Amino acid sequence: MNTDNEKYYEDEEVKKVDNVLAFIIGCGISFVLGIWTGTSYEQNRINTHVERTTVIDSLTAVNDSIKIKVEKLDSIKDAKIIEVSTLDNDSTLKLFYKLVSE
């Protein structure tokens, strides 16, 4: 017959084995999830040098087109400034009426 001490000892051993198994299963699940997450992250990133270069080139092209538009607007503004600065009193009034009528 088993005494109370032997039952207690067996119960404690079963609890220890259960805890160790639960810990090992938890570590395994964490490891698998970590590998899966890392793999999916790497697949969704821009990895290659060619892809990065393509993105940089497209941004440079957009930046250059914006610079060209700004330069055109700046030259138009400069032309208007020269046109207005050369006006005398009569032509200033004509320009004013022209602007008001628009």
C-alpha positions as CSV (number, residue, x, y, z in Angstrom):
1,M,0.0,0.0,0.0
2,N,1.0,3.5,-0.7
3,T,1.4,5.8,2.2
4,D,0.5,9.5,2.1
5,N,4.2,10.5,1.7
6,E,4.6,8.3,-1.3
7,K,1.5,9.7,-3.0
8,Y,2.7,13.2,-2.2
9,Y,6.1,12.4,-3.7
10,E,4.5,10.9,-6.8
11,D,2.2,14.0,-7.2
12,E,5.1,16.4,-6.9
13,E,7.1,14.4,-9.5
14,V,4.2,14.5,-11.9
15,K,3.8,18.2,-11.4
16,K,7.5,18.8,-12.1
17,V,7.3,16.7,-15.3
18,D,4.2,18.5,-16.4
19,N,5.8,21.9,-15.7
20,V,9.0,21.0,-17.7
21,L,6.9,19.7,-20.6
22,A,4.8,22.9,-20.6
23,F,7.9,25.0,-20.6
24,I,9.5,23.0,-23.5
25,I,6.3,23.2,-25.5
26,G,6.0,27.0,-24.8
27,C,9.6,27.5,-25.9
28,G,9.0,25.5,-29.1
29,I,5.9,27.5,-30.0
30,S,7.8,30.8,-29.4
31,F,10.7,29.6,-31.5
32,V,8.4,28.7,-34.4
33,L,6.5,32.0,-34.2
34,G,9.8,33.9,-34.1
35,I,11.1,32.2,-37.2
36,W,7.8,32.7,-39.0
37,T,7.6,36.4,-38.1
38,G,11.2,37.0,-39.1
39,T,10.7,35.3,-42.5
40,S,7.5,37.2,-43.3
41,Y,9.2,40.5,-42.3
42,E,12.1,39.8,-44.6
43,Q,9.8,39.0,-47.5
44,N,7.9,42.3,-47.1
45,R,11.0,44.5,-46.9
46,I,12.9,46.0,-49.8
47,N,15.9,43.8,-49.8
48,T,17.9,44.2,-52.9
49,H,20.2,47.0,-53.9
50,V,18.4,47.2,-57.3
51,E,15.0,47.9,-55.6
52,R,16.5,50.5,-53.4
53,T,18.2,52.2,-56.3
54,T,15.0,52.2,-58.3
55,V,13.1,53.9,-55.5
56,I,15.9,56.5,-55.1
57,D,16.0,57.1,-58.8
58,S,12.2,57.6,-59.0
59,L,12.3,60.1,-56.1
60,T,15.2,61.9,-57.7
61,A,13.2,62.2,-61.0
62,V,10.2,63.6,-59.1
63,N,12.4,66.1,-57.3
64,D,14.0,67.2,-60.6
65,S,10.6,67.8,-62.1
66,I,9.5,69.9,-59.1
67,K,12.7,71.9,-59.4
68,I,11.9,72.6,-63.1
69,K,8.4,73.8,-62.3
70,V,9.7,76.1,-59.6
71,E,12.3,77.5,-61.9
72,K,9.6,78.2,-64.6
73,L,7.4,79.9,-62.0
74,D,10.4,82.0,-60.8
75,S,11.2,83.1,-64.3
76,I,7.6,84.1,-64.9
77,K,7.6,86.1,-61.6
78,D,10.8,87.8,-62.6
79,A,9.4,88.8,-66.0
80,K,6.2,90.2,-64.3
81,I,8.4,92.2,-61.8
82,I,10.4,93.7,-64.7
83,E,7.2,94.5,-66.6
84,V,5.6,96.2,-63.6
85,S,8.8,98.1,-62.7
86,T,9.0,99.7,-66.2
87,L,5.5,101.1,-66.1
88,D,4.8,104.8,-66.0
89,N,1.7,106.3,-64.3
90,D,-0.6,105.9,-67.3
91,S,0.3,102.3,-68.0
92,T,0.0,101.6,-64.3
93,L,-3.6,102.7,-64.3
94,K,-4.2,100.6,-67.5
95,L,-2.7,97.6,-65.8
96,F,-4.8,98.2,-62.7
97,Y,-8.0,98.4,-64.7
98,K,-7.0,95.3,-66.6
99,L,-6.5,93.4,-63.3
100,V,-9.7,94.7,-61.8
101,S,-11.7,93.7,-64.9
102,E,-10.4,90.1,-64.7
